[in-house]
Amino acid sequence: MSFSSEFATSHNERICALPLGLLPRLCSPNKRTMKRLRQLPKTFRFALAVCVLAGLGLVLPLESRAQSPVIGFVRDPDPAPEVKAKDLDGKEFTLEAFKGKVVLLNFWATWCGPCRMEIPSLIQLQSRYKERMQIVGMVVDADDENDVRAVVKDEGINYPVAIASNQVRFAYGGIAALPTLFVINTEGKVVQKHVGLYNPALYEIEVRALLNLPVDVKVETFEDNGEIFLKHADRATMLPGVNMTGLTAEQRAVALHKLNAETCTCGCKMTLAQCRIWDRGCALSRDRAAAIVKEVAAAGEKGNEEKPAAEPAAPAGAPEPPPAQTETSKPGNSTISSVTQ
């Protein structure tokens, strides 16, 4: 878990999220589930998202804590994949054009309840820091561009909104849940990723920290172990839903190697490790990962059984045996092999 996630979770500031593992991969193209949801009225889909979240206990109240919070940014961030798109007015824009500003790249959908809930706070944030920060809205799986236009107009969105192409979505890891927001620093590098609806105060604190403005938090750095970009999943020492507590350090390394080498059979075309990070609800990657852990543990136990028992130590004070003689050769004599005593 990243430092910012710890900040949000420990302070109950992660309000809710819409994991696509719960409503199987709603953001993945060409899925029957997505097609069926598209046939539902838009208002029903919006209500469904909120009800699912509430029923699963993912709607959490905000609470304040006295202790000083901690936020974090990636230690060696990767450059943000380029985004070339047209906003709803047909105006082309790129992320490169916003270099020098902090960018909040927000993937959302009109039917996503949590996505709609955070829009007012994003509008306020854009107004407050418009000179040094830019929010970009990328709409995922839009039924109709007119629906998006209507939402943008009704909400009074004051930042560019575009339809996210499959290429952009995949460049940013497939977008496994909504909303998903990437924090990009002034150098154009991704320093944090948030999945779900967070307290808007967290976004503002991160923006201020990246702009070198005063913040009342501790800022730390962390290594991306696949939570920001899945290509770094091979760095992870723990994976969601994979219990490796019974393995030794050596066995854990073997298991992680296997999880990063084998492809998941769910159709995601990712490694098992990447699938566990990307879609925690995937039963195929979860079950296969558990089987691999079990196989590695069993192999370790078998190896221990096959090891020869250690010879008992000589009692204290016993004379040492004479050194073993090796094959020797003397001039004018034949080679003589002596039996080891």
KOLPANU-732728 format. One record per residue (C-alpha): residue in three letters; x, y, z. Coordinates in steps of 0.5 Angstrom, whole numbers, padded with zeros to 4 digits, always signed. Layout:
! residues N
ALAXYZ...
This chain:
! residues 341
MET+0000+0000+0000SER+0003+0007-0002PHE+0004+0012+0003SER-0002+0016+0001SER-0007+0010+0001GLU-0004+0010+0008PHE-0006+0017+0010ALA-0013+0016+0007THR-0015+0009+0010SER-0012+0011+0017HIS-0016+0017+0017ASN-0022+0014+0014GLU-0021+0019+0008ARG-0022+0014+0003ILE-0030+0015+0002CYS-0031+0010-0003ALA-0029+0006-0009LEU-0033+0002-0015PRO-0028-0004-0016LEU-0029-0007-0023GLY-0028-0014-0020LEU-0034-0013-0016LEU-0038-0011-0022PRO-0034-0015-0027ARG-0029-0011-0031LEU-0034-0006-0033CYS-0029-0002-0036SER-0026-0007-0040PRO-0028-0007-0047ASN-0032-0012-0051LYS-0035-0015-0044ARG-0042-0018-0044THR-0043-0015-0037MET-0041-0008-0040LYS-0046-0009-0045ARG-0052-0011-0040LEU-0051-0005-0036ARG-0051+0000-0042GLN-0058-0003-0043LEU-0060+0000-0037PRO-0063+0007-0036LYS-0057+0012-0034THR-0061+0014-0028PHE-0061+0007-0025ARG-0054+0005-0027PHE-0052+0011-0023ALA-0056+0009-0017LEU-0054+0002-0018ALA-0047+0004-0017VAL-0048+0008-0010CYS-0052+0002-0008VAL-0047-0003-0009LEU-0042+0001-0005ALA-0047+0002+0001GLY-0049-0005+0001LEU-0041-0007+0001GLY-0039-0002+0007LEU-0035+0002+0002VAL-0038+0008+0004LEU-0034+0011+0010PRO-0035+0017+0014LEU-0030+0022+0014GLU-0026+0023+0021SER-0021+0028+0023ARG-0015+0025+0027ALA-0010+0029+0032GLN-0004+0026+0029SER+0000+0029+0023PRO-0002+0025+0017VAL+0004+0022+0012ILE+0003+0023+0004GLY+0008+0020-0001PHE+0010+0020-0008VAL+0014+0015-0012ARG+0022+0016-0011ASP+0024+0015-0018PRO+0017+0016-0022ASP+0016+0014-0029PRO+0014+0019-0035ALA+0007+0020-0036PRO+0005+0016-0042GLU+0003+0022-0047VAL-0005+0023-0048LYS-0007+0026-0055ALA-0014+0028-0055LYS-0020+0032-0057ASP-0024+0036-0052LEU-0032+0036-0052ASP-0031+0042-0056GLY-0026+0039-0061LYS-0020+0043-0059GLU-0014+0038-0059PHE-0009+0038-0053THR-0003+0034-0050LEU+0000+0033-0043GLU+0006+0036-0046ALA+0002+0042-0046PHE+0001+0042-0039LYS+0009+0041-0037GLY+0011+0046-0031LYS+0004+0045-0028VAL+0002+0039-0023VAL-0003+0035-0027LEU-0009+0031-0024LEU-0011+0026-0030ASN-0018+0023-0028PHE-0021+0017-0031TRP-0029+0017-0030ALA-0035+0015-0033THR-0042+0019-0033TRP-0046+0013-0030CYS-0041+0012-0024GLY-0043+0015-0017PRO-0037+0016-0014CYS-0034+0019-0020ARG-0040+0024-0020MET-0039+0025-0013GLU-0032+0028-0013ILE-0034+0033-0019PRO-0035+0039-0015SER-0029+0038-0011LEU-0025+0038-0017ILE-0028+0044-0020GLN-0026+0048-0014LEU-0019+0045-0014GLN-0019+0047-0021SER-0021+0054-0020ARG-0017+0055-0014TYR-0010+0053-0017LYS-0012+0054-0024GLU-0005+0058-0025ARG-0001+0052-0023MET-0005+0046-0024GLN-0009+0043-0029ILE-0014+0037-0028VAL-0016+0033-0034GLY-0022+0029-0035MET-0022+0022-0039VAL-0029+0019-0040VAL-0029+0011-0040ASP-0034+0007-0044ALA-0038+0013-0046ASP-0045+0011-0048ASP-0046+0017-0052GLU-0042+0023-0053ASN-0048+0027-0052ASP-0049+0024-0045VAL-0042+0027-0043ARG-0044+0034-0046ALA-0050+0034-0041VAL-0046+0032-0035VAL-0041+0037-0036LYS-0046+0043-0037ASP-0050+0041-0031GLU-0044+0040-0027GLY-0041+0046-0029ILE-0034+0043-0031ASN-0029+0048-0032TYR-0023+0043-0034PRO-0022+0039-0041VAL-0026+0033-0041ALA-0024+0028-0047ILE-0026+0021-0049ALA-0021+0016-0047SER-0019+0011-0052ASN-0017+0004-0051GLN-0010+0006-0053VAL-0009+0011-0047ARG-0013+0007-0042PHE-0008+0001-0043ALA-0002+0006-0043TYR-0005+0007-0036GLY-0005+0000-0034GLY-0012-0001-0036ILE-0016+0003-0031ALA-0019-0003-0026ALA-0024+0001-0022LEU-0027+0008-0023PRO-0025+0013-0021THR-0018+0013-0022LEU-0014+0019-0021PHE-0006+0020-0023VAL-0002+0025-0020ILE+0003+0028-0025ASN+0009+0033-0022THR+0011+0039-0026GLU+0016+0035-0030GLY+0011+0031-0033LYS+0012+0024-0028VAL+0007+0020-0025VAL+0008+0021-0017GLN+0002+0018-0015LYS-0005+0014-0016HIS-0011+0014-0013VAL-0017+0009-0014GLY-0023+0010-0011LEU-0027+0017-0008TYR-0022+0020-0003ASN-0023+0026+0001PRO-0021+0032-0004ALA-0017+0035+0002LEU-0012+0030+0000TYR-0011+0032-0007GLU-0010+0039-0005ILE-0005+0037+0000GLU-0001+0033-0006VAL-0002+0039-0011ARG+0001+0044-0005ALA+0007+0039-0004LEU+0009+0039-0011LEU+0008+0046-0012ASN+0013+0047-0006LEU+0007+0051-0002PRO+0006+0050+0005VAL+0003+0044+0008ASP+0002+0041+0015VAL+0004+0034+0013LYS+0010+0029+0013VAL+0012+0028+0006GLU+0016+0021+0004THR+0018+0017-0002PHE+0016+0010-0004GLU+0018+0005-0009ASP+0013+0003-0014ASN+0012-0004-0013GLY+0006-0004-0019GLU+0001+0000-0015ILE+0002+0006-0020PHE+0005+0002-0026LEU+0004-0005-0027LYS+0010-0006-0031HIS+0014-0006-0024ALA+0010-0011-0021ASP+0016-0015-0021ARG+0019-0011-0015ALA+0013-0013-0010THR+0014-0017-0004MET+0007-0018-0003LEU+0001-0019-0007PRO-0007-0017-0006GLY-0010-0024-0004VAL-0004-0028-0004ASN-0002-0031+0003MET+0006-0032+0003THR+0007-0032+0011GLY+0009-0039+0011LEU+0014-0039+0006THR+0022-0037+0008ALA+0025-0032+0005GLU+0028-0036-0001GLN+0021-0039-0002ARG+0018-0033-0003ALA+0023-0031-0008VAL+0021-0037-0012ALA+0014-0036-0011LEU+0014-0029-0013HIS+0019-0031-0019LYS+0013-0036-0022LEU+0008-0031-0021ASN+0011-0026-0025ALA+0013-0031-0030GLU+0006-0034-0031THR+0000-0031-0035CYS-0006-0031-0032THR-0012-0035-0036CYS-0017-0030-0035GLY-0016-0026-0041CYS-0013-0020-0039LYS-0006-0022-0042MET-0002-0020-0036THR+0002-0024-0031LEU-0001-0027-0025ALA+0002-0022-0020GLN+0000-0016-0025CYS-0007-0019-0025ARG-0007-0019-0017ILE-0006-0012-0017TRP-0010-0010-0023ASP-0016-0014-0021ARG-0017-0017-0014GLY-0023-0020-0015CYS-0020-0025-0021ALA-0022-0032-0018LEU-0017-0035-0023SER-0011-0031-0021ARG-0012-0032-0014ASP-0013-0039-0014ARG-0007-0040-0019ALA-0003-0036-0014ALA-0005-0040-0008ALA-0003-0046-0012ILE+0004-0044-0013VAL+0005-0042-0006LYS+0003-0049-0004GLU+0007-0052-0009VAL+0013-0048-0007ALA+0012-0050+0000ALA+0011-0057-0001ALA+0018-0057-0005GLY+0021-0054+0001GLU+0019-0059+0005LYS+0021-0065+0001GLY+0028-0062+0000ASN+0028-0062+0007GLU+0026-0069+0008GLU+0031-0071+0003LYS+0037-0068+0006PRO+0042-0073+0009ALA+0042-0073+0017ALA+0048-0069+0019GLU+0054-0073+0023PRO+0054-0073+0030ALA+0059-0068+0033ALA+0065-0072+0036PRO+0065-0071+0044ALA+0069-0066+0047GLY+0077-0068+0048ALA+0077-0074+0043PRO+0083-0074+0039GLU+0082-0072+0032PRO+0083-0077+0026PRO+0089-0077+0022PRO+0089-0073+0016ALA+0086-0077+0009GLN+0092-0079+0005THR+0091-0078-0003GLU+0094-0081-0009THR+0101-0079-0009SER+0107-0081-0014LYS+0115-0081-0013PRO+0120-0081-0018GLY+0122-0088-0020ASN+0116-0091-0017SER+0109-0093-0020THR+0103-0088-0017ILE+0101-0091-0011SER+0094-0090-0008SER+0093-0090-0001VAL+0086-0092+0002THR+0083-0086+0006GLN+0083-0088+0014
